[in-house]
Amino acid sequence: MSGRRLLAWVLLAAWTVWAVALQSLFAAAMPAHFHFVPELAPVILLVLASRLETRDLPPAALVVALARSACGLEPPAAVLFGLLVLAGILRALRGVLELDGPATRATVAGAAAFALALWFDLVHGMRLGQLPAAPAWSALLPVALASSLAALVLAPLLRRLPGLSPLFVRRRSAW
């Protein structure tokens, strides 16, 4: 691994920690009944998934999971599992869908955030020794919608974060 790529992985971790820390601060500042806070870890992984080499998706999921675990209350194993599953799904979707398109990106980001929030809810219930009877739809749907909007708005910014370009695949023109 070249020094530029290693630095790019470290910068990905730093940018992700920064973004997730802002997400946590925003969530803490909101009233308890306000759930319209995006889940930025799957959004970051999704935005990068269309630009990374296929072999770099699992390491990217690991870096994003470690950064998400640094600022979250969820167990690190649950975060890692959820984001690795998402990386596998994104890897499969890359061959079928154009993940750069805004509608696709928003839909996949919302579904990923919804699934991840549902997974965290299930893990939280299991840690308390009880299986949740029914998911809290009123809390999960706003997270999914906010994450969809975040994927639309933040994607151009996330693709241009300083230092990440050594990780991206160079696209060659057919002309």
Phi, psi and omega in degrees: 000131181285163179296326179293318179292320178298316177298322179296321178295319178296319179292326175299317178297316181295314180297321181291318177300317179300313181295317181289327176295319176296321176300316180294318178296318178297317180294323180289332182279345182275154175298159185298329182275355182267111184249013186274059179240125183290152172265105190278338181299310178292331177295315179297314180297320179294315181297321180284335186300327181282345183252338183281158169293153183301321182291343182270356180294312178299316175298325177296320177297321178296314180297314180295322179294318178296319178294319179294322180292332181293333185241006184244169179264347182288151178299137181303325179295322179292320178295314180299313180299313181299317182283331174291321175297317178299319178298320177296319178294317179296324178298319178289320182291333180302328180281346185248319185244156172269101186288350178281341182292140184298318181293316179296315181299316180294318181294313181294321179296316178297316179295320180294316179295320178298312181296319180293318177295322177296319177297315179296322177297317178295315179297318179298316178297319179294324178294330177277356179084018179222143176269125181300133181294314179214143179297150178278083183303324182293339177265330185278322183295318176297326177296317179296316180294316179296323178291324176298314178295321178296322178295323178292314187280319188271345184304312179298326179288318182294327179289338183253018179298134182300136173093351184269349186300330177296343179274342188275148176284135176280120179275133180258137179283145177285347181265000000 
